[in-house]
Amino acid sequence: MTHNRFLRVVGAALMFVVLAAACGSDDPIGEGAIDEGDGGDGAIRVTTTIKPTAAPTTVAPKAAATTVATQPPRTTTPVTQPKPTREIFINDDDKGSYFDPTNTEVFANSIVRFTNKAANEKSYAVSGTYTDKSPAFQTRRLKPGEFEDIRLTRAGMIDFKDDLADYRSGKITVHPR
């Protein structure tokens, strides 16, 4: 063997050893062989056979982490309707009294409740105006048994009446606090 050829064989073997050492094992990729080749042309042929170490695995991408913000449980305070200061009943009976009482007095920021106590099936709505003709309140149409609360915030005299019959009327005096 010539000196040049010897260096090539040693270099190839060294390269194979370095490659195997870099992979961290004696023969990590299978069986290897160095062959001088045939025909004497100085070619070196390195052959390797790759042995699979395990079944091929597919790595699925990780799903994005889902964060769910948790809120503290809601505490609900039951809504209670403030008690009225005065209650005015709407009557439609043969006694001829449509509002009971027809005149009342309250302080500013008081609540007046209008309740339909009529014995018939009629609905009534009540509207009120201050003596200067500015509007004070307007109830919805109240069926028998229904009521509506009105908060009176402004001091003054209020004339109220049944929306269908002006002669059914009353007065509320609202005093300042």
MARLUMLUM-448409 format. One record per residue: x, y, z of N, C-alpha, C in turn; residue in one letter. Coordinates in steps of 0.001 Angstrom, whole numbers, padded with zeros to 6 digits, always signed. Atoms other than C-alpha are relative to their C-alpha. Layout:
BEGIN
XYZXYZXYZA ...
//
This chain:
BEGIN
+000841-001135+000000+000000+000000+000000+000903+001219+000000M -000853-001176+000079+001403+003362-000837-000310+000932+001157T +000120-000946-001110+001886+006123+001613-001260+000880-000171H +001160-000853+000286-000819+008314-000019-001304-000742+000268N +001188+000803-000192-003355+005559+000017-000188-000305+001484R +000047+000281-001420-002548+004712+003638-000604+001193+000763F +000518-001191-000664-003235+008309+004676-001501+000159-000263L +001429-000089+000291-006590+008222+002942-000814-000990+000827R +000706+001015-000778-007635+005019+004689-000046+000416+001471V -000057-000429-001392-006506+006332+008074-000902+001229+000198V +000845-001194-000093-008242+009670+007413-001472-000351-000016G +001405+000411+000068-011483+007972+006457-000404-000708+001283A +000304+000715-001239-011323+005711+009496-000122+000994+001153A +000039-001024-001032-010587+008703+011693-001303+000816-000092L +001235-000740+000207-013500+010568+010182-001208-000813+000481M +001085+000856-000439-015779+007607+010866-000047-000064+001532F -000068+000057-001452-014608+007386+014481-000484+001320+000610V +000441-001305-000489-015109+011129+014979-001512+000146-000170V +001438-000064+000242-018555+010904+013438-000760-000860+001005L +000646+000901-000952-019484+007960+015648+000094+000573+001415A -000162-000571-001337-018104+009694+018755-000897+001221+000180A +000859-001184-000075-020040+012866+017958-001448-000385+000249A +001369+000464-000210-023246+010874+017948-000182-000587+001385C +000109+000448-001380-022507+009610+021463-000088-001486+000184G -000003+001433-000216-022249+005865+020855+001062-000625-000881S -001026+000687+000783-019938+003264+019446-000427-000170-001439D +000495+000193+001357-022084+002522+016419-001445+000461-000048D +001363-000502-000145-025120+004791+016544-000874-000191-001212P +000854+000043+001179-026298+004441+012982-000020-001367-000669I +000044+001335+000585-025727+000784+012287+001396-000539-000226G -001279+000628+000308-022953-001248+010815+000729+000837-001030E -000779-000770+000948-020154+000506+009031+001184-000815-000506G -001152+000708+000570-017347-000674+006786+000773+000954-000871A -000868-000773+000882-014423+000888+005065+000630-000985-000973I -000510+000905+001040-013383-000670+001838+000936+000791-000890D -000975-000689+000853-010405+000200-000274-000482+000143-001421E +000481-000090+001365-012421-000167-003365+000661-001069-000850G -000587+000989+000901-011604-002302-006303+000566+000693-001220D -000602-000531+001214-009485-001672-009264+001243+000810+000272G -001241-000666-000297-006646+000032-007445+000084+001439-000429G -000056-001390+000437-007653+003534-008438+000164+000971+001166D -000216-000843-001162-007165+004828-004888-001273+000517+000629G +001254-000467-000572-010869+005375-004116-000326-000781+001260A +000421+000652-001238-012161+004615-000661-001523+000091+000047I +001440+000041-000065-015703+003575-000238-000405-000282+001450R +000506+000186-001358-017383+004010+003168-001476-000315-000133V +001399+000399+000077-020688+002202+003526-000548-000125+001417T +000667+000162-001295-023128+002315+006393-001392-000538-000230T +001367+000505+000030-026359+000547+007069-000712+000615+001199T +000723-000685-001065-028858+002574+009082-001043-000940+000568I +000979+000831-000684-030809+000596+011667-000986+000932+000714K +000952-000809-000752-034012+002161+012900+000025-000413+001470P -000055+000292-001426-033936+002442+016701-001377-000216+000600T +001363+000157-000506-037663+002640+017225-000949+000313-001138A +000997-000313+001017-040850+002971+015289-000061+001510-000178A +000074-001442+000210-041183+006370+013688-001171+000602+000794P +001037-000661-000783-043156+008804+015803-000347+001337-000645T +000463-001285+000491-045193+011756+014777-000295+000863+001215T +000219-000911-001118-045129+014684+017126-001045+001015-000421V +001073-000952+000293-048366+016612+017081+000302+001311+000707A -000234-001278-000678-048160+020303+017833-000884+000097+001236P +000754-000151-001237-049268+021151+021326-001104+001025-000207K +001122-000940+000075-052628+022809+021613+000312+001191+000901A -000216-001196-000796-052581+026309+022894-000723-000153+001332A +000599+000083-001325-053262+026492+026583-001178+000962+000080A +001188-000828-000137-056702+027786+027319-000106+000425+001454T +000164-000487-001360-057038+029990+030329-001408+000527+000153T +001360-000443-000273-060424+030558+031795+000063+000887+001240V -000005-000925-001125-060754+033586+033965-001178-000341+000899A +001073+000290-000937-062706+032734+037028-000306+001252+000792T +000438-001157-000758-064702+035380+038742-000577-000490+001313Q +000614+000418-001254-065748+035279+042322-001506-000082-000172P +001459+000115+000159-069343+034190+042717-000678+001315+000345P +000732-001243-000227-071751+037056+042486-000913-000155+001199R +000957-000031-001092-073588+037917+045594-001047+001029-000373T +001076-000907+000386-076907+039413+044828-000804+000358+001235T +000838-000494-001071-078767+041510+047247-001402+000131-000554T +001353-000107+000537-082469+041111+046792-000441+001461-000023P +000478-001369+000140-083996+044304+045514-001321+000092+000735V +001240-000195-000737-086546+045424+047980-000522+001383-000310T +000629-001266+000317-088959+048128+047154-000217+000753+001307Q +000205-000747-001244-088977+050887+049733-001482+000102+000321P +001393-000090-000426-092129+051114+051755-000518+001408-000260K +000550-001341+000254-094425+053951+050773-000278+000741+001297P +000331-000847-001140-094908+056854+053132-001513+000103+000151T +001466-000092+000023-098562+057173+052138-000522-000913-001115R +000656+000788+001036-100959+054983+050192-001342+000631-000287E +001280-000558+000441-103843+056366+048172-000696-001091-000804I +000758+001056+000662-106506+053880+047121-000919+000592-001057F +000939-000367+001065-108433+054139+043867-001203-000918+000174I +001231+000762-000197-112017+053072+044506-001003+000405-001071N +001105-000325+000900-114957+052879+042153-001193-000786+000505D +001138+000679-000595-117873+051961+044271-001195+000955+000114D +001212-000823-000076-121348+053265+044998+000039+001027+001124D -000121-001006-001058-120098+055391+047902+000386+001367-000570K -000357-001254+000642-118866+058041+045463+001395+000496+000326G -001366-000404-000337-115328+058207+046898+000953-000730-000940S -000876+000644+000976-112818+057589+044169+001440-000124+000505Y -001327+000077-000593-109563+058371+046030-000143+000026+001513F +000055+000048-001461-109029+057500+049656+001418-000063+000542D +000619-001282-000285-107729+059759+051087+000060+000916-001220P -000023-000959+001106-108471+062657+048776+001050+001084+000228T -001041-000984-000320-106001+064966+050555+000986-000637+000984N -001022+000532-000904-102701+063987+052168+001222+000917-000007T -001229-000784-000110-099392+065507+053276+001189-000932+000200E -001244+000780-000135-095858+064127+052940+001175+000968-000029V -001228-000778+000142-092272+065374+053114+000640-000305-001352F -000718+000208+001269-090086+065790+050022+000812-001287+000082A -000701+001275+000168-088453+062535+048830-000785-001171+000592N +000864+001068-000494-091381+060508+050202-000565-000781-001182S +000614+000849+001022-093041+057679+048305-001493-000085+000268I +001453+000129-000072-096774+057739+047609-000376-001165-000917V +000438+001168+000775-098366+054472+046457-001463+000173-000390R +001374+000004+000508-101451+054476+044250-000372-001458-000261F +000439+001390+000117-103353+051163+044519-001431-000027-000516T +001349+000149+000550-106367+050189+042405-000741-001051+000825N +000815+000891-000837-108868+048726+044878-001427-000087-000537K +001351-000017+000573-111817+049057+042534-000552-001415-000072A +000666+001300+000014-114332+046232+042708-000356-000446-001421A +000344+000359+001383-114890+046355+038940+001269-000437-000746N -001127+000458+000825-112608+045270+036091+000739+001140-000689E -000577-001155+000701-111594+048796+035057+001426+000287+000447K -001360-000472-000295-108045+050098+034845-000022+001514+000116S -000050-001447-000233-107188+053565+036086+001445+000477-000055Y -001303-000670-000016-104261+055947+035542-000190+001327+000708A +000083-001237-000779-103502+058913+037773+001132+000904-000441V -001030-000984+000327-101660+062091+036816-000056+001125+001015S -000068-001094-000950-100473+064895+039032+000775+001165-000571G -000706-001222+000428-099440+068513+038366+000127+000937+001198T -000194-001021-001031-097997+071164+040621-000939+001177-000287Y +000905-001151+000182-100046+074349+041134+000514+000960-001070T -000526-000839+001090-097682+076096+038663-000182-000681-001365D +000348+000767+001213-098965+073560+036049+001153-000865-000544K -001082+000906+000445-095628+071680+035784-000365-001431+000413S +000390+001385-000308-096027+067884+035670+000733-000527+001232P -000578+000609-001200-095436+065984+038910+000208-001509-000190A -000118+001448+000218-096123+062336+037941-001108-000468-000932F +001001+000673+000830-098087+059987+035683+000154-001497+000264Q -000075+001449-000201-098909+056387+036611-000369-000706-001297T +000491+000826+001111-099422+053605+034124-001443-000387+000327R +001371+000446-000269-102916+052132+033795+000078-001173+000972R -000053+001009-001065-103428+050099+036957-001259-000860-000030L +001123+000947-000054-105626+047003+036796-000364-000235+001462K +000378+000272-001389-107558+045941+039908+001075-000837+000714P -001025+000680-000792-105059+044901+042598+001414+000497-000254G -001331-000510+000301-102082+046643+040950+000246+001328+000706E -000373-001273-000617-100176+049565+042422+001232+000563-000700F -001219-000651+000491-097475+052052+041465+000466+000993+001048E -000598-000913-000968-095088+053934+043739+000586+001206-000723D -000500-001259+000560-094249+057574+043007+000830+000686+001084I -000837-000762-000933-091329+059378+044688-000168+001486-000321R +000234-001435+000162-092126+063055+045203+001200+000738+000604L -001253-000607-000453-088858+065011+045404-000089+001515+000169T +000110-001464-000027-090024+068607+044966-001131+000436+000932R +001028-000527-000900-091901+070535+047617-001021+000800-000808A +001057-000755+000671-095217+072089+046607-001337-000692+000129G +001352+000565+000009-098926+071440+046129-000209-000728-001319M +000259+000809+001203-099883+068679+043698-001484-000316-000054I +001373+000419+000277-103344+068266+042241+000089-001282-000827D -000001+001240+000793-103936+064681+041043-001425-000355-000374F +001340+000342+000499-106830+063216+039082+000046-001301-000785K +000171+001159+000868-108106+060169+037268+000085+000512-001433D -000174-000480+001373-107067+060502+033614-001288-000041-000825D +001239+000108+000775-110558+059537+032406-001119+000891+000524L +001080-000811-000581-112647+061692+034758+000608+001051+000910A -000609-001102-000758-111451+065109+035973-000631+000206+001378D +000658-000219-001291-113994+065146+038808+000523-000952+001079Y -000654+000885-000969-112136+062245+040454+001377+000594+000276R -001247-000737-000243-109364+064258+042075+000353+000032+001480S -000474-000134-001367-107305+064926+045175+001196+000932+000037G -001141-000901-000181-104423+066975+046606+001058-000659+000869K -001121+000424-000835-100972+066119+047946+000830+001234+000296I -000875-001095-000392-099010+068704+049912+001354-000616+000334T -001357+000507-000222-095261+068032+049738+000778+001092+000735V -000748-000957-000826-093346+069794+052542+001504-000199-000213H -001453+000169+000116-089596+070515+052268+000544-000696+001246P -000633+000657-001148-087316+068520+054543+000869+000954+000729R 
//
